[in-house]
């Protein structure tokens, strides 16, 4: 009955020291390689099956390739810009109750947003909503909301004093001062 019990320590005493070190090293590398394989397969699953989401909560300026690469539907366009940078690009149809569409950019990710009421409500400032983002354009001078300060020869209207207030991913509210320009 003495041999029926497994005694691992007595088994190790029978194997020489170099063999024990070799077995321990092999076991360690096997465990380590299993961890690395699991880590690599997890990152492959993320990159192949789902789009990386930017965690940035600060707006980035839109460039021409962002605007052409993410088309929005609508006859007329409104843009919010600060200096030479455009932060919101939206389009909507006149005399419709359909949604206006727009785009914002956080980090490298362009996000589509929607606003109710088409171009007619968008030109006087509106609230855009998208996936984990809310952005509101407000005209600073309410008395000038019905009378554009300047109108170009192409009929475009510019309301120079506007704010873009936005919240992303339940972060703090941010405000950008700029211009809200609408027209063809």
Secondary structure in CASP SS format (residue, H / E / C, confidence):
PFRMAT SS
TARGET T0000
AUTHOR 0000-0000-0000
METHOD secondary structure of the structure
MODEL  1
X C 1.00
X H 1.00
X H 1.00
X H 1.00
X C 1.00
X C 1.00
X C 1.00
X H 1.00
X H 1.00
X H 1.00
X H 1.00
X H 1.00
X H 1.00
X H 1.00
X C 1.00
X C 1.00
X H 1.00
X H 1.00
X H 1.00
X H 1.00
X H 1.00
X H 1.00
X H 1.00
X H 1.00
X H 1.00
X H 1.00
X H 1.00
X H 1.00
X H 1.00
X H 1.00
X H 1.00
X H 1.00
X H 1.00
X H 1.00
X H 1.00
X H 1.00
X H 1.00
X H 1.00
X H 1.00
X H 1.00
X H 1.00
X H 1.00
X H 1.00
X H 1.00
X H 1.00
X H 1.00
X H 1.00
X H 1.00
X H 1.00
X C 1.00
X C 1.00
X C 1.00
X C 1.00
X C 1.00
X C 1.00
X C 1.00
X C 1.00
X C 1.00
X E 1.00
X C 1.00
X C 1.00
X E 1.00
X C 1.00
X H 1.00
X H 1.00
X H 1.00
X H 1.00
X H 1.00
X H 1.00
X C 1.00
X C 1.00
X C 1.00
X C 1.00
X C 1.00
X C 1.00
X E 1.00
X E 1.00
X E 1.00
X E 1.00
X E 1.00
X E 1.00
X E 1.00
X C 1.00
X C 1.00
X E 1.00
X E 1.00
X E 1.00
X E 1.00
X E 1.00
X E 1.00
X E 1.00
X E 1.00
X C 1.00
X C 1.00
X C 1.00
X C 1.00
X C 1.00
X C 1.00
X C 1.00
X E 1.00
X E 1.00
X E 1.00
X E 1.00
X E 1.00
X E 1.00
X E 1.00
X C 1.00
X C 1.00
X E 1.00
X E 1.00
X E 1.00
X E 1.00
X E 1.00
X E 1.00
X E 1.00
X C 1.00
X C 1.00
X H 1.00
X H 1.00
X H 1.00
X H 1.00
X H 1.00
X C 1.00
X C 1.00
X C 1.00
X C 1.00
X E 1.00
X E 1.00
X E 1.00
X E 1.00
X C 1.00
X C 1.00
X E 1.00
X E 1.00
X E 1.00
X E 1.00
X E 1.00
X E 1.00
X E 1.00
X C 1.00
X C 1.00
X H 1.00
X H 1.00
X H 1.00
X C 1.00
X C 1.00
X C 1.00
X C 1.00
X C 1.00
X E 1.00
X E 1.00
X C 1.00
X C 1.00
X C 1.00
X C 1.00
X C 1.00
X E 1.00
X E 1.00
X E 1.00
X E 1.00
X E 1.00
X E 1.00
X E 1.00
X E 1.00
X E 1.00
X E 1.00
X E 1.00
X E 1.00
X C 1.00
X C 1.00
X C 1.00
X C 1.00
X C 1.00
X E 1.00
X E 1.00
X E 1.00
X E 1.00
X E 1.00
X E 1.00
X E 1.00
X E 1.00
X E 1.00
X E 1.00
X C 1.00
END
